[in-house]
């Protein structure tokens, strides 16, 4: 019995000695950047059931440091043990659980690199996958960064309760990866926190407003439109979405009231001005003079005002200029038709018809100014895309009409020829 007891005591002594030497040896391997041997050494230490209590927190911290290196160092990733990031994070948590003060000392000495490297490398890997359009992988990496980031914040070491950049790119990854529920949840976090740190963050409000627009959820749609417009008062998308919602209800009076409200609050919003003018244009310039609306003259004044204001904001927008020219052209057509309808030969009939002809010429003059800008812009180009070529042909055709009404045959023929040759600009 005495012999057996002495052997047992010797074994215990050797185990304790190996443990101490292994912790020390682990540090030496780390210093030498021999991470494989460091990993083996620390695993041997932690597998020893007789590891000293005062060494346990340090041992777990060293494990965290080693696995963090494998997870975050480019040259080590290929040989990294499975789930190195999670192992590193859980090891840090274990070290804190065993001795928070000592773990804090170790982290301070290493400038918190083992834990912050987990966060930054996950974010960087997520960004790389996002740029490669591997959105599912990007979201997975961003989620890992979020777990680490939340832990860092919970310990009071830095970062924020809501990591806006990480959440934003997570939301974009979910959106592009067709994970709608996750995208809604992530964008909602940002929007509900009123995040508006840069222009890109307007995406949160736009996405949510459109999502609820499609769901016919007016309350939530209005919530995010209102938030977005408050934080991004010059945003172009949200007002148009709001208008689409009103338009879909089919109440023209309500739609025009909404346009007027928006222009009052933001008189320099080009898109709203242009959209409003187009809406009135479609209602006013009907194909049959018999269907001309009762408020035709009032609408015509409003249309000209809106297109002119829009053109003042974007003078090089040739769609607006063409629309303004078309507006006066349509007015001239109706006035011309009304003049032709006068068949009487009495002096008052003759005068009325002559007055109307003069009004046609005056409208033709108004047509010419914006249309010549459109024509001259496209005429100088040898090749035109489909949309631009259509604008060019429209301008030439309408100018031909205008000069014909002004009895300027030379210019009328010139624009007719340009119209006939327009398809060569392909």
N, C-alpha and C positions, 0 to 999 in steps of 0.2 A: 504493500500500500504506500509506503514512503516513497518508493521509486516512481510509482505512477503519479503521485502528487507532485513530485519535483519536475517531472516531464511536463505536466500541465502548466505549472507556474512558468517554466521556461518558454513554452509556446505562447503564453499570454504576453510575456516580455518581448518576444520576437515580433508578435503582431503589432504591439504598440510602437515598437521601434520602426517597423516598416511603414506604419501609418504616418508617423512624423516625417520620415525621410521622403515619403511619396508626396506630401503636400509641398515640402520644400523642393522636391524634384520637379513637380508640376510647374512651380514658378520658374525654375531654371529652363525648362522646355519652352515656356511662354516667352521668356526673355530671348531665347535663341530662335524664336519663331518656328519651333518644331511642334506644330499643332497636333499632329497625329500622335506623337509620343505624349504630349501634354494631355490629350483626351484619354489615352489609355491609363495614364498615371492617375488622373482624377477619378476615373471610373473604379480603379482598384481601391483607391482611398475610400470612396463612398460605399463600396460594396462590403467594406470591413465593418461588421456589427459592433466592433469595439473602438470605433473612432472616438477620439476625445470630444467631449461636449464643446469645449472652448474652440475646437478646430472646425466644427461642423459648418458654421455660418461662412467661414472663409472658404471651405471646400466647395460649398454650393455656389458661392460667388465665383470661384475659379472655373467651375463648370459652366456657369452662365457666360463668363468671359470667353471661354474656349469655343463654345457652341455659337456664340454671337460672331466670333471671328470666322467660323466656317460658313455661317449663313450670309455674311455681309462682305466678305473679301473675295474679289473677283477670281483670284488665283486659287482659292480654296473651295469655291462653290461646287466644282465638278466632283470633288471627293467628300463633300459634306455628308454627315450622317443624316438619315431620314428625319424630317421635321425639325431641323436644327433651330429654326426661329422660335418655334413654340417651346422646345426644350430649354433654350436660353432664357426665355421670358419666365417660364415656370421655375427655373433655377434661381433667378433673381428674387422671385416671390418667396421661395423657400428660404433663401438667405435672410431676407427681411423678417420672415416669420420667426426664425431662430434667434436672430440678434439684430434688430433694426439699426441700432447705433453703429455697430461694427460694419454692417453692410453699407451704411451711409458713408462711413469713412472710406471704405474700399471704392465706392462709386465716386466720391469726391476726388480721390487720388487719381482715378482714371478719367476724370472730367465727364463722368456719366456716359462715356463712349459705348460700353457694352449694350446699354438699353437704347440710347438715342440712335445708334447705328442700326439697330433693328427697325426703328421707325423710318429713318431716312432711306435705307436700302429698299424697304418694301415700297415706299412711295416712288422711288426712282425706277424700280422694276415695273411698277404699275404704269408709270408714265411711258416707259419704253414700250410696253405691250400696247398701250393706248395708241401711240404713234404708229405702231405696226398694224393697227386696226384689229387687234386681237382683244376684243372688248370683254369677253368673259374672263380671260386671264387677267386683264387689267383690273377688273372689278375684284377678283379674288385677291390680288396683291394689295389693292387699296383697302380691302377689308382687314387684312393682316396689319397694315399700318394703323388702321383705326383702333384695333384692339390694343396695340402697343401704346398708341397716343393717349388713349383713355386711361391706361394704367399710369403713364407718366404724369398726366394731369392729376389723377387721384392722389398721387404721392406728393404733389406740390412742387414738382421738379421743373415745370415749364409747360409750354403749349397752352391750348385753350379748351374750355369745355366743349365748344363747337368749333371744330377745325374746318373753317369755311373752305379753304382751298382743297383739302382732301375730300370733303363732302361734295363739293362741286364736281370734281373730276370723277368721283364715284358715281354721281348722278348721271353724268354724261356717258360713262361706260355702260351703265344700266340702260340708258336710253338707246344708245347705239347697238347694244346687245339684245334689244327687243324685250327687256325685262321691265315691263311697264309699271308693275306694282312697286318694284324697288325704286324705279326712277321717280315715281310720284312721292314716295315716302322720303327720299333724299332731298328732292327739290323742295318739298314742304318744310323740312327742317330749316332750310336756308330762308325761304320766304317768310315763314312764321317768325323767324328771328330778325326779319327786316334787314337781311344782308344786302348791301348795295355798295361794296367796297370798290368795284370797278365796273365798267360798262358791260363786261361779259356776264355779270351776275343777273342782268335783266332777263337772261334765259330762264331763270327759275320762274319768274312771274309769267313770262310768255308761255312756257310749257304748261304750267298748271292751268292758266286761263283757257288755253286751247283744249286741254284734256277735259276740263269741266264743260266747256262749250260743246264738245262732241258728246258728252254724257247728258246734255240738256239739264245740267245742274246749275241753274241760274244764280243761286245764292253763292256757291263757291266760285263760280266764274267771276261774278261781280266783285267778290272779296279780293281775288288776286289781280284783277284788272285795276281796282282802286288802289291796292298796295303798290302795284307796279307803276302806275301813273303818278302816285305821290313821290316815289323814290326816283323815278326816271320820267320827269315831266315832259321831256322831249322825245320819248319813245314813239316810234312810228307804228309799230305793230299792234299794240294793245288797243288804241282807239279804233283801228280798222276792224279788229275782232269784235269789239263792242258794237260797232255799226252793223256788222254782219248779223249779229244776234237780233238786233232790232229789225233789220231788213227782213229776216226770215219770218217775222211775225206778220208781214204784209201790211203794216199800218204806215202809209206814206207820211201822214202828218207827224206821227211819232218819230219817224226816221229823219225828216227835215228838222224837226225840233232838236233832235240829238246832234245833227250836223251844226246847227246854229250855236248850240251850247258849247260844242267842242271848239268851234272857231272863235267864240268869245273868250274862252280860256286860253287858247293858243292860236292866235291869228296868223302865225307864220308857219303853220303845219302844212307843208306842200301837199302831202298825200290826202289830207282831209279836204282841202280846197279843190283839188283835182277830182277826187271821188264825188264830192257834192255836185260839182258842175256836170260831171258825167251822168249822175243820177237824174238831175233836172233835164239834161239834154235828151235822155231817152224818153222821158215823159212828155217833153214839149215838142220835139221835132218828129212828129208822127208822119206817116207816109201819105195819109189822106187829109186834105185840108178841112174836110167836113168833121174830122175828129180832133181838130185843134182844141186844146184845153181852154176853158174860160179865162184862166189867168195867164194866157199865152204871153202877152206883152210884159207882164210883171216877171214871168219866168225868164224871158229873153234878156231883160236887164240884169237879172241875177246871174245868169249863166255867163254873160260877158264880164261881169264884175269878178266872178270867181276865177275864170280862166286868166284874166288879166293879172290878178293878184298872184296866182300860182306861177305865171310866167315871170313875174317880177322877182320871185324867190329863186326860180331856176330858169334863167333866160335862155340857156342852151338846151332846154328840154323841148325837143321838136314835136313830141306827141301833143304837148299842150298847145303849141303854136298851131299845129294842124287842126286840132279840135276847135280852137277859136276861129280859124278860117272857115271851117265847116259850119260853125254856128251861124256866121253872117251869110254864108252861101245858102243855107236852108231858109233863113229869113228872106233872102232875096228871091228864092224860088216861090215861096208862098205869095210874096208881094207881086211877083211877076204874074202868077196865076190869077190873083185877084184883079190885076189890071186887065188881063185878057178877058176876064168874065164881064167886063163893062162893055156892053154892045150899043148903048144909047148914043145918039148924035147931038143931044142937047148940049148947049155950052157948058152947063154944070157937069155933064157926064164927060165931056171932052177934057175939061180942066181936071176932074178927079183922076181920069186915066193918066193924064200928063204928070200930075203930082206923084202918082204911084210909080210911074216910070223913073222919075227923078229919085224917088226913094230906093228903087232897085239899083240905080247907078251909085247912090251914096253907100248902099250896103256892099256893092261890088268893090268900091274903094276901101271899105273897112276889111274886106276879105283879102285884098291884095297884100297889105303890109305884112301880116304874119305868114302868109303862104309863100311869099317871095323869100323870106328867111329860111323856110323849110326847103324850098326848091334849090336855092343857092348852095345850101349846105350839102345836099346830096348830089347835086349836079357836078360838083367838083371832084367827085370820087368815081374812079373807073369801075370798081366792083362794089355791089351792094348786097347785103344779106336780104333774106326774104322780107322781113319786117320793114327794113329801111327802104327797100325797093317799092314796097306797097305805099309807104308814106310819100315817096318821090312821085309816083304815078298819080296819087290822089292830089298832091299839090299842083302838078302840071295840069290835070284835068280841070280843077276848080279855077285855076288862073286863066285857062282858056275861056271858061264861061264868063269870068269877071270882065276880061278885056273884050269879049264879044258884046257884052251888054254895054260897054263903054264905046262901042263902035270903033275899037282899035284893032283893025284886021291884021295888021302886021304882027302884033304881039299875040293875038289870038291864034294865028297860024303857027307862030313860033312855039307856043306851049303845046299845041296839038301835035306838032312834029316831035317835040321832046317826049310827049306821052307815048307816041307810036314807037319810039326807039328805046323806051325805058328798059324793056326786057333784055336789051343787049348788055346791061350792067350786071351780069351774073358771074 
